[in-house]
Each structure stands twice: as structure tokens, then as C-alpha cells.
Amino acid sequence: NGINILEDPIEAKRHIGFLPEQPPVYPDMTVSEYLNFVYELKGVKLPREEHLSGIITSVRLSEVKNRLIKNLSKGYKQRVGIAQALVGDPEIIIFDEPTVGLDPKQIIEIRNLIKSLSEQHTIILSSHILTEVQAVCDRIVVINEGKLVADDTESNLSNKLSKDNRFTVR
């Protein structure tokens, strides 16, 4: 959006949500307390109650919003991490290995959630799990040792690969 992240990092970061591999949650807070804390931390100007309740609903945390985070399953903790990334309604959301350690049902739920979020946000998914990328992404960018080595749709990349033409993702 024309904002130089080096010159104005705080303003640039307002446009980006981020979920690292391990969700940055405070286990002794309830889900609602934590999201209110993140709202304050990010200096969000949107109507608080409406904004946070919308996130809680979209990420399907309503039934656990008053529970301590430390008492939640890994899947729900991941949802709390996704919810914090949505606070402030950023245009871009970056997910780093969002389904690592989840059971198969939770993986499907998180993938579906990410797909639904992609309707209103640009999603960048960092993953080394090819099935994850295929299930969620419309476009795949492969970076090897800091260099762009592929950038296309999944079907186009699959068509380009043959027995004689392969690449390895590590």
C-alpha cells in the first residue's frame, strides 16, 4: 500500500497479520481477554465489540471465548492464534505452518478456515507440506536458498513436472 516498512514499520505492520508456527498466546488469559489485549497492543481504531465478536464468530471460538487459553486443545489454540492475526482487519495475513501438530479433523477445519479468509484477505502460507499447499493455495511460489525458483498455479506446476524435470523442496 505504498508504505515503506523500513521508514514506517508500525503503519506497515497495521496491514499485516501474522501467525507463527507456535501461536503467541498468553495461557493465563481467556480468549476474550487475550483478543482485547491484542486489540489494545495493535492500537486498532475499529469498533472494539463488533470487531472482536466478528472475529470470534468467524474463527469459531464462541463456545470457548471465556475459557483460559491454557485449557484449550491445540486446535483451539491455533484458532486463537488465527484470531489474533485478524485483529485490526489486515489486508495480508501470513501463516507459518498453520496445521503442524493438529489431528486430521483439525487440519481440515483450519484449511477450510484459511480458504474462507482468502475471500477477504491476501493469504501467504509458508509450508513445506505439499498437500497443505495444494489444499489451500491458488498460487505457489517456491523459494530455494533465497531465490525464486517457481511461481505458478498448482496445476501448471504439476504439468511442467515430468520424469525428466523435477525439483525438490526442503
C-alpha positions as CSV (number, residue, x, y, z in Angstrom):
1,N,0.0,0.0,0.0
2,G,2.9,2.3,-0.6
3,I,4.2,2.2,2.9
4,N,7.9,1.7,3.3
5,I,8.3,-0.9,6.1
6,L,11.8,0.5,7.0
7,E,10.6,4.1,7.2
8,D,7.3,3.5,8.9
9,P,7.2,-0.1,10.4
10,I,4.3,0.5,12.7
11,E,2.0,1.7,10.0
12,A,3.1,-1.0,7.6
13,K,2.5,-3.7,10.2
14,R,-1.1,-2.5,10.6
15,H,-1.7,-4.0,7.2
16,I,-0.2,-7.4,8.1
17,G,-1.5,-10.2,10.3
18,F,0.9,-12.9,11.3
19,L,0.6,-16.4,12.8
20,P,3.9,-18.0,13.6
21,E,4.2,-21.8,13.8
22,Q,3.7,-21.6,17.6
23,P,0.7,-19.2,18.3
24,P,1.8,-16.3,20.5
25,V,-0.9,-16.7,23.2
26,Y,-0.9,-16.0,26.9
27,P,-2.2,-19.2,28.6
28,D,-3.5,-17.5,31.7
29,M,-5.8,-15.2,29.8
30,T,-9.2,-16.1,28.5
31,V,-9.7,-16.0,24.7
32,S,-11.7,-12.7,25.1
33,E,-9.1,-11.1,27.4
34,Y,-6.3,-12.0,25.0
35,L,-8.1,-10.6,21.9
36,N,-8.8,-7.4,23.8
37,F,-5.1,-7.2,24.8
38,V,-4.1,-7.7,21.2
39,Y,-6.6,-5.0,20.1
40,E,-5.0,-2.6,22.5
41,L,-1.5,-3.6,21.6
42,K,-2.1,-3.0,17.9
43,G,-3.9,0.3,18.5
44,V,-6.9,-0.7,16.5
45,K,-9.5,2.0,15.7
46,L,-12.4,-0.2,14.6
47,P,-15.4,-0.5,17.0
48,R,-14.0,-3.0,19.5
49,E,-17.0,-5.1,20.5
50,E,-18.3,-5.5,16.9
51,H,-14.8,-6.2,15.5
52,L,-13.8,-8.8,18.1
53,S,-17.1,-10.6,18.2
54,G,-17.0,-10.8,14.4
55,I,-13.5,-12.4,14.6
56,I,-14.6,-14.8,17.4
57,T,-17.6,-15.9,15.3
58,S,-15.7,-16.3,12.0
59,V,-12.9,-18.3,13.7
60,R,-15.5,-20.3,15.6
61,L,-14.3,-19.5,19.1
62,S,-17.7,-18.5,20.6
63,E,-18.1,-21.6,22.8
64,V,-14.6,-21.1,24.4
65,K,-14.3,-17.3,24.5
66,N,-14.5,-17.2,28.3
67,R,-12.1,-20.2,28.9
68,L,-8.5,-19.9,29.8
69,I,-6.3,-20.4,26.8
70,K,-4.2,-23.0,28.7
71,N,-7.2,-25.2,29.0
72,L,-7.9,-25.3,25.2
73,S,-6.9,-28.0,22.8
74,K,-4.1,-27.4,20.3
75,G,-6.7,-26.9,17.6
76,Y,-8.5,-24.2,19.6
77,K,-5.2,-22.5,20.5
78,Q,-4.4,-22.4,16.8
79,R,-7.8,-20.7,16.2
80,V,-6.9,-18.2,18.9
81,G,-3.6,-17.5,17.0
82,I,-5.5,-17.0,13.8
83,A,-7.9,-14.7,15.6
84,Q,-5.1,-12.5,16.9
85,A,-3.7,-12.3,13.3
86,L,-7.2,-11.0,12.2
87,V,-7.3,-8.2,14.8
88,G,-7.2,-4.9,13.0
89,D,-8.6,-6.5,9.8
90,P,-5.2,-6.6,8.0
91,E,-5.2,-6.9,4.2
92,I,-2.4,-9.5,4.3
93,I,-2.3,-12.5,6.6
94,I,0.9,-14.6,6.9
95,F,0.5,-18.2,8.2
96,D,3.7,-20.2,9.0
97,E,2.9,-23.9,9.2
98,P,-0.6,-23.4,10.5
99,T,-1.6,-27.1,10.8
100,V,1.6,-28.6,12.4
101,G,0.7,-30.9,15.2
102,L,-3.0,-30.9,14.6
103,D,-5.1,-34.0,14.2
104,P,-6.6,-34.8,10.8
105,K,-10.1,-33.3,11.7
106,Q,-8.4,-30.1,13.0
107,I,-6.3,-29.9,9.8
108,I,-9.3,-29.9,7.6
109,E,-11.1,-27.3,9.8
110,I,-8.1,-24.9,9.7
111,R,-7.6,-25.4,6.0
112,N,-11.3,-24.6,5.4
113,L,-11.0,-21.5,7.7
114,I,-7.9,-20.3,5.7
115,K,-9.8,-20.8,2.4
116,S,-12.7,-18.8,3.7
117,L,-10.4,-16.0,4.9
118,S,-8.8,-15.8,1.5
119,E,-12.1,-14.4,0.1
120,Q,-11.4,-11.1,2.0
121,H,-7.7,-11.2,2.7
122,T,-4.5,-11.9,0.8
123,I,-3.1,-15.1,2.5
124,I,0.6,-16.0,2.4
125,L,1.1,-19.6,3.6
126,S,4.5,-20.8,4.4
127,S,4.7,-24.6,4.4
128,H,6.9,-27.5,3.3
129,I,3.9,-29.8,3.3
130,L,2.9,-30.2,-0.4
131,T,-0.6,-31.5,0.4
132,E,-1.2,-28.5,2.6
133,V,-0.2,-26.1,-0.2
134,Q,-2.3,-28.0,-2.8
135,A,-5.4,-27.9,-0.5
136,V,-5.2,-24.2,0.3
137,C,-3.3,-22.2,-2.3
138,D,-4.3,-20.8,-5.6
139,R,-0.7,-19.8,-6.5
140,I,2.5,-21.4,-5.4
141,V,5.8,-19.7,-5.1
142,V,8.9,-21.8,-4.4
143,I,11.9,-20.2,-2.9
144,N,15.2,-22.1,-2.7
145,E,18.2,-20.5,-0.8
146,G,16.6,-17.1,-1.1
147,K,16.0,-17.3,-4.8
148,L,12.6,-17.6,-6.6
149,V,12.6,-20.9,-8.5
150,A,8.9,-21.4,-9.3
151,D,5.8,-19.2,-9.4
152,D,2.6,-20.5,-10.9
153,T,-0.7,-22.3,-10.2
154,E,-0.5,-25.8,-8.7
155,S,-1.9,-27.4,-11.9
156,N,0.6,-25.6,-14.1
157,L,3.5,-26.6,-11.9
158,S,2.3,-30.2,-11.9
159,N,2.0,-30.2,-15.7
160,K,5.5,-28.8,-16.0
161,L,7.0,-31.6,-13.9
162,S,7.8,-34.9,-15.6
163,K,10.1,-37.8,-15.0
164,D,12.9,-35.8,-16.6
165,N,12.1,-32.5,-14.9
166,R,11.9,-32.5,-11.1
167,F,12.5,-30.1,-8.3
168,T,13.0,-30.9,-4.6
169,V,11.5,-28.8,-1.8
170,R,13.4,-29.0,1.5
